[in-house]
Each structure stands twice: as C-alpha cells, then as structure tokens.
Amino acid sequence: MAYFSPLSPAGRNAKLAIFIFHRVLAAPDALRPDEPDIIRFERIVRFIRKAYVPMTVSEASGRLIDGSLPAAAACITFDDGYADNYTLAAPILAKWRVPATFFIATSYIEGGCMWNDSVIEAIRMASSGILELTSFGLGRHKLSDASSRHNACKTILQQLKYFSQEKRDSISFEIGKISGLPSDLAPMMTTKQLRALRKLGMELGAHTETHPILERVSDNQAEAEIRLSKEQLERILNETVTSFAYPNGRPNKDYSFRHAEMVRQAGFSVAVSTEQGIATSASDIFQLPRFTPWDTNIAKFALRSGLSLLRADGGFGASRPPSKNI
C-alpha cells in the first residue's frame, strides 16, 4: 500500500496530487536553484513511487471523473520540453517504473531556445561588473558572483514576463547579444527524443506553440496557439493528444475561463494550471491544480506533500460549472 493511502482515499472521494517540474540538471546550478539535479530528482521520484500510485495525467484525470482513481494517486509533469527531460529525467523515471506527462511548447522543438533561458545564459556569460539595461527599462545590475547573477536573473525575468511577447523576445535577444550568447543555444527536445519518450510509456501533452501568456494575447492568437500545438504533436506522434498545460498557468492572471473553453473546444480532455493545490472530483477538469516540489530536503517535501492532501479543496474552479458550460 502506498504511504499516503490513508490521506488520499480511492473512488469518489479521491485526491490527485500533480507535481510540476521543468528541468533536471546534471549538477546543482546557482542560477537555477529551484531546478533539481539528478540526485535530488531521484530522491523525489523514489519517494513518490513509495508514497503514491503514479500515473499519467490523461489516465488519472479520466479515473478522477469516473470515480475509479486509486488511493494516493499522483502525476509527475514536466512543462516546456527541455532536452534534459529525456537525457536525465527519463532514465530515472524508467528505473523506478514511474510514468510522467511532458507538456511541450511545440515551436521550440528541434533547436529552439525560450526567452527566459536566453536571459539566464546571457547573465551567466556576461563579464563581471555592471550589466547596463536601462535602455530597455530594466535598470542596471551588478554581476560579481553567483548570488548577484541569480538576483539579476530573478529581477529581469520577472520584469520581462508580462511584456508583450514581441517586446519580451526582442529584449531577451538583445541581452544575449550584449553578453555574446551563442546563437546555437538549443536546450529543447528534438522530434526523435519526443518519440523515444513516448516509447518509454510517457505521455506527451501540449503547452501552446510559443509559450505566450494567453491573457496577454488576442483570442484569435490564443486559440491558434492551443490548437496548433495539439496538431503538431499529433503529427509527430501519430496519435491523439488529450492533455494540455497553460503557460505560466495562474488562473485569472495568465489565463481565464475563456481559455479553458478554447482548450475544451480544441479537443483536449484535461488541462492543468500552476495553481497550488490537490485535485478532487469537485475540480474543473480543464483547470486542475498542481503542486510544486521546491523543498530540497526530502523529509520537508514529504511533510508538505502530506499537508497538501489534508487541505485539499479541489483548486480554482472547484464546484463551479465545468468549463464546457462557460
């Protein structure tokens, strides 16, 4: 029996924990302290294997709806589509026989680089001293050690996140030029790697094409981003793609009920947000909450996981009319 079975019953009263990851690193990185390295990630996977019953998002959501979800059900999810998901995370998942769901921003397949990665790697490469970005409205940043570079990353990324997509991409490109960032930086998965993940029994879901904040683009663009990412993945995999993750994912800030309806109309069966929480039968199936495992100490991670199950309320949209009626 999974450790958390007493906290997360089976059937109609089931609770579903969905964990969010983005990257798994070969070694700890001071500029990416929230991303686990392979040692930390394996500890997390080993714990989840013992404490929960892991499954893919599509399977878990279907069983949540029909009342057949097992006790202590959980999903591991990865957003964006980084190559290290395949090269570093997948071997660990396979070793412990744990399935996972990978949400792919499809325009970055085959050599793409997301704007935030351009900024982080540019700051890593920049010469020590002052990084002058006042011409972009981003201030001046002292770069003297790993801590100051991390602080610069956090500040600049937060400032850029809610710029228009065009302005954000343009500025991140210019920051890369200032720092001498190579133009061939390509941290994302290839088509071959995506297909190999699927052969390992992993699920692939859509995460839009270019990872826009949906609430910041037109409805026509949002609808196209959602629909075209699904279609591209389906061409790559030669199968139906049923799960979706909202970029950035905060309800009523990064996306709205309007976008949840677009997801439903595009033919998806389930969608996940980044709202912190545990899914229940009361949850909106197109706005399932997730849980971010920030803790570096596995005991603290286990404690916080258990407390989340105790406090489960279904997340944003719970007990409201489902998205298909909006």
N, C-alpha and C positions, 0 to 999 in steps of 0.2 A: 504494500500500500504506500502511495506517495505521502511524504511527510505532512503536507498541507491539506490532506483529505478532510480532516476534522473542521478546517476553517472554510473549505470550499466544497460544498456537497454536490452530488450528482443530480441530474434531472432538471426539473422546472425551477428549482432554486439555485441552480449552478452559478458559479462565478468564473469569469475568464480573465486571467492575467495576460496582458500582451506587452512584451518587453521591447523597447526601442534601442537599436544600435545604428551606427553609421559606418564606422570603420573599426578594424582590428589592426594593431600596429605590431611590427616585429620587435620593437623595444619602446619603452616609455618615451614620450616626446613632450618637452616642456611647453611647446606651443600648442599642443593638443592634449592637455591633461585629462580631459573628460573621456578621451577615447582609450579603451583598454588595450594593453599589449596582449600577446598570445598567452602569457602565463596567467594574467588576471582573467582573460576571457575564458580560458579552460576551467578555471575555478568556478566561474559563474555558470558555465554550461553543465559542469558536473553537479553543482548544487541544484540547478533546475531539473536535471534528469532524475535526481533523487526526491526532490520536494514536490514536483508537479508531474503531470502527464502531458508531455509536449506534443503539439500537432501544428499543422499549417493553419493559416488564417481562414482559408476557404473551408476546410473541414470543420474547424472549431466553430465558426460562425453559423454554418449550416446546422450543426448539432445544438448550438445555443438556441436557434429558432425552433427546432422540432422537439426540444426537451430531452435529448439523449446525450448531452455533454457529460463526460465522466467527472468524477470528483477531482479537484485540483488541476483542472485543465489550464494550459498555458501555451502561448505562442512566442517564439523569438522572431523579431522582424528587423530588417536592415533597410534603411532608406538611402536612396540616391543611385547606388550601383557601382561602388568602388571596387577596383580590381582585387584589393586585399580581402574582400568578402569571399572571393573564390580561392585565392592563393593561400590565405592564412586562416580565415574563419571556417571555410568548408571542411578542411581536413579534421579540425577539432569536432565540428558537428557530426561528421561521419563516424569518427572514432567513438563518440558517445551515443550514436544512433539517435540523434536529435534532429528532427526536421525543422526547417525555418522558412520564412517567407521574405523574399527580397523585392523591394519596390524600386523600379528602375525609371530614372529620368532619361527618356529614350534618345534625346538629341545628343547626349554625351557618349553614347556607345561608340566604340572604335576611335579612341584617341581624344575624347573630349576632356575639358577641364572646367569645373564650375568656378564661378567668380570668387567664392569665398576661399577656395584652395589657391587661386592665383594670388589673393591678398596675403594669405598666411605664408606661402612660399616666397613671395616677394619680400616680406618683412624678415624672413629667415636669412635671405641672401643679402639684404641691404647692409651697407657699410655702417659701422658704429658711428654714432653722432646724432644729428637731428634729421629726422625724416620730415621734409617740408611738404605738407599737403594743403596749405591754406588756399591755394588757387582752386582747389576742389571743394572748399568749405569743410575740410576735415582736420584743420589745425596742424600743429607741429608735435612730433612725437620723438622723445628721447629713446634711442636704441643703444643701450650699453651692455646689457646682459640678457639672459633668457627671460627673467622676470619682466623686465621693461618691454621686451619684444612681445611677450604674451599679453601684457596690458595694452600695448598698441593694437595688437590683433583684435582683442575684445572690443575696444573702443571703435575702431574703424569698421569692423564688421557690423556692429550694432547701428552705426550711423548709416551705412550703405544699405542695410537690409530693406528699408522702406522707401528708398529712392525708386524712381521709375525703373523698370527693367533695363531700358536702353541706357539711361544715365549710369546705373549701377555697373553694367557690363563695361561701358566705356571707361569709367574711372578705374575700375579694377584692372583693366588692360593697361592704362597709363601708369598705374602704380607698378605694375610688372615691368614696364619699360624703364622706369626710373631705377629699379633695382637690378636690371639686367637679367630678368627672369627668362629662361629658355622658352622659346615658342613651342617646343615639342613636349611640354609637360602634359602627361596623359595618364592620370590616376584611375580612370574608369575602366569597367569591364568591356571586353570585346564580345562580339556575337558568339564566337566559339566558346568563350567562358560561360556565357549565359546558357547555352545549350548543354554544356557539361554540368552546370549546376542542376539543371532540370533532370538530367540523367541520374544524379545522385539522390533524387527524390525530393528536392527542394521545390518550393513554389515560387513563381515569379509573378509579381503584380505591377501595375502601372503607377507612375508617380508624376504624370504630365510629361510633356516633351522637354521644355526648357526650365522647369522648376520656378515658375513665377509665383508670386503671392497672388492667389486668384482674386482676392478682393481688390487688388490694385490694377487689374486689367479689365478690359471690356468683357461683357458677357459673351460676345462672339469669340474673342480670343480664348477665354476660359473654356468654353465649350469645345473649341478645336484642340486645345492642349490636352483636355481629358480624353476626347475621342481618338485623336491621332496617336497618342501614346499607347492606347489599347490596341489599335490596329497594327502598329509597328511591331509590338511584342508578339502579337498573334501570328504575324508573318514569319518572324524569326523562329518561333516555337512550333508553328503549325498546330496550334491548339487554342481553345478559348481561354482568355484571361478574365478572371472574375473578381479580382481584388484590387483595391486602389488605396493610395495614401495621399492625403492632402499635403502639398509643400508647406513647410513651416508648421501648419496644422492646428493653429489655435482657433477655436470656434469664435465667430463674430468679430474676429480681428484679421485673420489670414484667409478665412473662407466663411461662407454663410450657408443657411438652409437652401438658398438659391443654387449654390454649387453642389450641395448634396443631391438636389433634384437632377442636376445635369449628369452627375455620376450614375444615378439610377437609370436615367434615360439612355445613357451610353451603353447600357447592358451589363454593368457590373452588378454583383450580388452583395458585396460588402465593401465598406470603406473605413479606414482608421484615421483618427486625428492624433494630435500630440497632447490633448488634454490629459492631465494626470488622473488616473483612476482605474477601476476594475469594471469590466463589462458584466452585465447581468441580462436576464430576459427582458428587463424593462428598457434596456438601451436601444437607441436608434441604430439599426444595423448599418446605416450609412454614416455613422459618427461614433464608432466605438472608441473609447478612451484607451490610452496605453500608459505604460509605466517605464520611467527612465532609470536604469540601474547605475546611478552616479557613484555609489559607495565603492571605495577601493578596498575596504575591509569586508570580507565575505560574511562575517557574523553580523555586521551592521546591515548589509544588504539583505540577509535572511530576515532580520528583525523588521526592517522596513517593508519587505515583501509581505510578511505575515500581518502587519498592522494595516496595510492597504486592503487585504482581503477582509479584515474585520470591519473596515469602514466602508466597504463597497456600497455605492449608491447608483451605479449604472452609468454615470458620466453625463455629459451635456446631451440634452435631448431625451433623456430617460423619462418615460411616462408621458411624453408628448406624442402627438400624431406622428407616425413614421414619415420619412422624407417623401415617400411616393404620393402622399396626400397634400403636400405643400403646393 
